[in-house]
Amino acid sequence: VRTLYFDGEKSSLMAIDQTKLPSELKYIEIFTPRQLFEAISTLAVRGAPAIGVAAALGLYAIALRLEDKDTRGFRYSFKKIASFISSSRPTAVNLFTSCGRMIASLEYGESIEEIKASLKKTAFDIEREDVEMCHAIGRHGQALIKDGARVLTHCNAGSLAAVEYGTALAPVYEAVKNGRTVHVYAGETRPLLQGARLTCFELTRAKIKTTLICDSAASFLMQSGGVDLVIVGCDRMAKNGDFANKIGTLSLAVNAAYYEVDFYVALPSSTFDENLPDGKGIIIEERKPEEVTDMFFSSPISPAGVGVYNPAFDITPHTLVTGYITEKGIFKKPPI
Amino acid sequence: VRTLYFDGEKSSLMAIDQTKLPSELKYIEIFTPRQLFEAISTLAVRGAPAIGVAAALGLYAIALRLEDKDTRGFRYSFKKIASFISSSRPTAVNLFTSCGRMIASLEYGESIEEIKASLKKTAFDIEREDVEMCHAIGRHGQALIKDGARVLTHCNAGSLAAVEYGTALAPVYEAVKNGRTVHVYAGETRPLLQGARLTCFELTRAKIKTTLICDSAASFLMQSGGVDLVIVGCDRMAKNGDFANKIGTLSLAVNAAYYEVDFYVALPSSTFDENLPDGKGIIIEERKPEEVTDMFFSSPISPAGVGVYNPAFDITPHTLVTGYITEKGIFKKPPI
């Protein structure tokens, strides 16, 4: 399954509605700013690489429908929309980079048609680069995975988090392709359960042995010697190697260090933020309390009026990272 | 609210059905072996101290209804039932201790009426001791809680886990009684959400400031300096201070050590297991996969056929414990 693609006939972005998985595999069609913003903010499209590509292809679909008659108006409208889309989520840097590249490509072209061609090229470049980077991450990362390895992952940084193949799961897919047996432990990833819903969905579909655990069971699993290595994805990496990823990643890193289990981050270079010296500058999205108290439940699981702290991400210091798996190779130090 | 009590008129154990909280506050009546076994195994009655008291009072209610006509038959029937009840859950030692004490008190009495009186005394002793120990834990432990302190706890080791007052929350209640302001962070405690459902229920009822977090957010909260100390309960403690508690406790201990946040275990001495040299001998209950995949959900959150590893407890090594809060005081070393 391809997480998202540009439908040439409809001139629209098509994306799997990931809020419906695993019970329903359904694509949504996106061609307006509001649709694109909502697809990203409600997590129908999620995962840093996928968000980046969706923003690019979605903005191209929107550009094709702009009604401005002169290049100045066209550029103005597009910029306004791109910065609106850029605000749909605060943490993943891929979103800002994609919107920025699309805005920059407005400058190439003398006519609206030429500008549209420039936007098209940039959008498809971003998509192609994502696919290539994920496959390269897989080829480099597979060397870490021995036959019979037990890999713990968190959230979903698999094919559903990118156009295909994914980041953290790319080494697993590649190792399996090379004939090795891999057993993945998937942390369920509260509150929105991307591990239980998405990682288990794509891995069981690929017939890879998968065991679901509650996030809080990871420490006990490592203590029992059940984990050979941890591989997680990344939403934004600072220059010193600190990185933001789904809430719960930090706890895994602290535990992995304590048990001396290797802890790897898989990330395409589109996730690097060269403007940030360290993790302290990363804005952590706080999402609504109902994700914790009500989500998926018919009635609230906690009493009315209780406070809720619901950070969507946390920041893992580079001191806890064994290595960074990128499309250029595996690095012990942050590769920027 | 009293978690459980013996109703003299009905000659039955009455216990809050904790699977119904927080939406419904309802007592169930228990007077048969099957009812008592099910109340414990389904977690209607849960929390190591509460399980111990429920076993004692429940066995007394059952004894009052035994139809054996001679003391030998009575003792035989009671022992058989007590060992059945003893098998209702494997981890909390209070259950075995209570059943053992009830069996031992069969020896006091020449007639069935005298034996029943002996069972009654033991059952009410166990209940009274639990209440006294919890209050003493509160009086000792409150010294650790400064005005404005932010306390992180896991699962529910509050009044609902005992007859009243609780263990890990007893110091909080006592500090509040002494006029101090306390802010409790409650880990939701997947899979069965005792933190979200029970701890939030009893603390908001007691008008104590409470913030619910996903278990995996605790590390980020500690990293941000948001936690002054961690206090958890205990299901069984070995001689060297290793202890079993709800799955997720171990991860909090590892994180607390990493961030140098004080980590305390509150436990009455009924939770000590003098026969165990260390935590390796503690049997960890593995509960059914559906608790993770289906519990509270209208449809499964993960695809059919995925494996699930669902340990209900984990074992925290004594090396990660700052101190043990017991009814006799606070100890740096295991108090047995």
Boltz contact constraints between the chains, C-beta under 6 A:
constraints:
  - contact:
      token1: [A, 22]
      token2: [B, 303]
      max_distance: 6.0
  - contact:
      token1: [A, 23]
      token2: [B, 299]
      max_distance: 6.0
  - contact:
      token1: [A, 190]
      token2: [B, 214]
      max_distance: 6.0
  - contact:
      token1: [A, 191]
      token2: [B, 214]
      max_distance: 6.0
  - contact:
      token1: [A, 193]
      token2: [B, 301]
      max_distance: 6.0
  - contact:
      token1: [A, 196]
      token2: [B, 301]
      max_distance: 6.0
  - contact:
      token1: [A, 196]
      token2: [B, 302]
      max_distance: 6.0
  - contact:
      token1: [A, 197]
      token2: [B, 301]
      max_distance: 6.0
  - contact:
      token1: [A, 200]
      token2: [B, 302]
      max_distance: 6.0
  - contact:
      token1: [A, 200]
      token2: [B, 303]
      max_distance: 6.0
  - contact:
      token1: [A, 200]
      token2: [B, 306]
      max_distance: 6.0
  - contact:
      token1: [A, 201]
      token2: [B, 303]
      max_distance: 6.0
  - contact:
      token1: [A, 204]
      token2: [B, 303]
      max_distance: 6.0
  - contact:
      token1: [A, 204]
      token2: [B, 305]
      max_distance: 6.0
  - contact:
      token1: [A, 204]
      token2: [B, 306]
      max_distance: 6.0
  - contact:
      token1: [A, 210]
      token2: [B, 306]
      max_distance: 6.0
  - contact:
      token1: [A, 211]
      token2: [B, 307]
      max_distance: 6.0
  - contact:
      token1: [A, 211]
      token2: [B, 309]
      max_distance: 6.0
  - contact:
      token1: [A, 212]
      token2: [B, 302]
      max_distance: 6.0
  - contact:
      token1: [A, 212]
      token2: [B, 306]
      max_distance: 6.0
  - contact:
      token1: [A, 212]
      token2: [B, 308]
      max_distance: 6.0
  - contact:
      token1: [A, 213]
      token2: [B, 309]
      max_distance: 6.0
  - contact:
      token1: [A, 214]
      token2: [B, 190]
      max_distance: 6.0
  - contact:
      token1: [A, 214]
      token2: [B, 191]
      max_distance: 6.0
  - contact:
      token1: [A, 215]
      token2: [B, 215]
      max_distance: 6.0
  - contact:
      token1: [A, 215]
      token2: [B, 216]
      max_distance: 6.0
  - contact:
      token1: [A, 216]
      token2: [B, 215]
      max_distance: 6.0
  - contact:
      token1: [A, 216]
      token2: [B, 247]
      max_distance: 6.0
  - contact:
      token1: [A, 216]
      token2: [B, 248]
      max_distance: 6.0
  - contact:
      token1: [A, 216]
      token2: [B, 251]
      max_distance: 6.0
  - contact:
      token1: [A, 217]
      token2: [B, 247]
      max_distance: 6.0
  - contact:
      token1: [A, 217]
      token2: [B, 311]
      max_distance: 6.0
  - contact:
      token1: [A, 219]
      token2: [B, 250]
      max_distance: 6.0
  - contact:
      token1: [A, 219]
      token2: [B, 251]
      max_distance: 6.0
  - contact:
      token1: [A, 219]
      token2: [B, 254]
      max_distance: 6.0
  - contact:
      token1: [A, 220]
      token2: [B, 250]
      max_distance: 6.0
  - contact:
      token1: [A, 220]
      token2: [B, 311]
      max_distance: 6.0
  - contact:
      token1: [A, 220]
      token2: [B, 314]
      max_distance: 6.0
  - contact:
      token1: [A, 247]
      token2: [B, 216]
      max_distance: 6.0
  - contact:
      token1: [A, 247]
      token2: [B, 217]
      max_distance: 6.0
  - contact:
      token1: [A, 248]
      token2: [B, 216]
      max_distance: 6.0
  - contact:
      token1: [A, 250]
      token2: [B, 219]
      max_distance: 6.0
  - contact:
      token1: [A, 250]
      token2: [B, 220]
      max_distance: 6.0
  - contact:
      token1: [A, 251]
      token2: [B, 216]
      max_distance: 6.0
  - contact:
      token1: [A, 251]
      token2: [B, 219]
      max_distance: 6.0
  - contact:
      token1: [A, 251]
      token2: [B, 251]
      max_distance: 6.0
  - contact:
      token1: [A, 251]
      token2: [B, 255]
      max_distance: 6.0
  - contact:
      token1: [A, 254]
      token2: [B, 219]
      max_distance: 6.0
  - contact:
      token1: [A, 254]
      token2: [B, 255]
      max_distance: 6.0
  - contact:
      token1: [A, 254]
      token2: [B, 258]
      max_distance: 6.0
  - contact:
      token1: [A, 255]
      token2: [B, 251]
      max_distance: 6.0
  - contact:
      token1: [A, 255]
      token2: [B, 254]
      max_distance: 6.0
  - contact:
      token1: [A, 258]
      token2: [B, 254]
      max_distance: 6.0
  - contact:
      token1: [A, 296]
      token2: [B, 297]
      max_distance: 6.0
  - contact:
      token1: [A, 297]
      token2: [B, 296]
      max_distance: 6.0
  - contact:
      token1: [A, 299]
      token2: [B, 23]
      max_distance: 6.0
  - contact:
      token1: [A, 301]
      token2: [B, 193]
      max_distance: 6.0
  - contact:
      token1: [A, 301]
      token2: [B, 196]
      max_distance: 6.0
  - contact:
      token1: [A, 301]
      token2: [B, 197]
      max_distance: 6.0
  - contact:
      token1: [A, 302]
      token2: [B, 196]
      max_distance: 6.0
  - contact:
      token1: [A, 302]
      token2: [B, 200]
      max_distance: 6.0
  - contact:
      token1: [A, 302]
      token2: [B, 212]
      max_distance: 6.0
  - contact:
      token1: [A, 303]
      token2: [B, 22]
      max_distance: 6.0
  - contact:
      token1: [A, 303]
      token2: [B, 200]
      max_distance: 6.0
  - contact:
      token1: [A, 303]
      token2: [B, 201]
      max_distance: 6.0
  - contact:
      token1: [A, 303]
      token2: [B, 204]
      max_distance: 6.0
  - contact:
      token1: [A, 305]
      token2: [B, 204]
      max_distance: 6.0
  - contact:
      token1: [A, 306]
      token2: [B, 200]
      max_distance: 6.0
  - contact:
      token1: [A, 306]
      token2: [B, 204]
      max_distance: 6.0
  - contact:
      token1: [A, 306]
      token2: [B, 210]
      max_distance: 6.0
  - contact:
      token1: [A, 306]
      token2: [B, 212]
      max_distance: 6.0
  - contact:
      token1: [A, 307]
      token2: [B, 211]
      max_distance: 6.0
  - contact:
      token1: [A, 308]
      token2: [B, 212]
      max_distance: 6.0
  - contact:
      token1: [A, 309]
      token2: [B, 211]
      max_distance: 6.0
  - contact:
      token1: [A, 309]
      token2: [B, 213]
      max_distance: 6.0
  - contact:
      token1: [A, 311]
      token2: [B, 217]
      max_distance: 6.0
  - contact:
      token1: [A, 311]
      token2: [B, 220]
      max_distance: 6.0
  - contact:
      token1: [A, 314]
      token2: [B, 220]
      max_distance: 6.0
